[in-house]
């Protein structure tokens, strides 16, 4: 699905997103995440051993929401699925660290293994 320009612009800014995954018992799990994009795909990075990777391995359906910067009552909610998973180093977390913290290198925990997710958006809702 093509992301509207307003959504692309917000993601390209320093917007904090909420990533909802599905626990094995069917209940939701929500985390605040740094988010990027590659064209119309959403990009999220996390570390192995956390809840998000376990849930995504069980069920790739996710929801992502955020508030448009400067417009606190305008919310975007996207539903989609993880279509690509890669344990390919730190390129994405470094890119996100530069965007959110202004430093080109993410200083994670020793031994931390990053996993990157590409999310294909199936639907977009907007309120406000």
N, C-alpha and C positions, 0 to 999 in steps of 0.2 A: 504494500500500500504506500502511496506517495504521502509523505508528511507535508502538511500545510506549511507555508513559509514562516508563519508566526511560531509554530512549534519548532521548526528548525532553528530559528533565531534564538528562541529561549534556551534550547539545548546547547547551542554554541556559546551562550553566556554561562555564568557561574550559577546554574540552577541546581538546587538539591532535590533529588527525586526520591520517591518511595517505591521500592521494588517489592511486590507481593508475590510470594511463592506459595505452594501448597504442601503442607505437612503430610506425611504418610497417612495420618488419621483423617485427612480431608479439611482440617482447619487451616486458616490463613496464617502466614508468617510474613511480617513486613519489616523491611530494613531501609534506613536512609542510605542512599548510595550516590557516589559521583557518577555522572552519566556523560557519555559522548555519543557521537554518531558517525557512521560512514554512509553518506548519502541518506537513504531512508531506513537504514538499520540502526537500532540502538546498540550501544556498546557499554558493557558493565564489567568491572574487574573485581574479583574477590580472592580470598585465599582458600586453598583446600583445607578441609577439616572443619569448615564452618557449616551452618545450617543451610545456607543458600545452595551450595553445590549438591548437598545430599537431596534436598527437595527437587532441584532441577533434574537430577539424574532419575528421580522417581516419576516426575511429571513436568514436562517442559513448558507447560502453560504458565504465563506470568501476567501481572498487571504492573504498569508503571504510571505514577501520577506525580504532578508537580504544579506549583502555582507560578503563573507568569510573573517574572520580575517586575516590581513596581505596580502590580495590579493584584493585590492580595485576595480579591474575591473572584479572580478568573483562574479556574482550575482546568487542567488537561488530564484526562485519564485515558491510557492506551492499554488495550489488551492484545496479547500476542503470544509468541512461543519462541523459546530458544531454539535457533536453527543451526547454530554452530558453537562448538565449545573448543577451546584451545588452551592447552597448558604450554604456552610458547614464550615464556619469559615475561619481562617487565615492560615491554613497549607500551602497552595500553595504560598501565598504572602510572608510568612515567609521564605520559601525555596528559593524563587527568591530573596528576600532581602539579604539573606546570600550570594548567588551567585554574585549579582551585587554590593552590598555595604559592604559585609563582616560582617554584623550584623545579628544575628539569629532571631531578632524580628522586624517586620515591625511596624513603629509608624505612623499609619494613622490618619486621622481626627477623632475627637470624634464622636461617633455614626455612623461611616462609616460601611456599610455592604458590605462585599466582595462577589463577584460571580466568580466562577471558570469555565472555559470553556475547554473542551476536543475537539480537532479538528482532524477529520479523513482526512488525505491527499488523494486526488483523483488523482492529477497529479503534477509532478515536472518538472520545466524547469531550465536550467542552461545556463548562458552566461558568456563569458570572456575567 
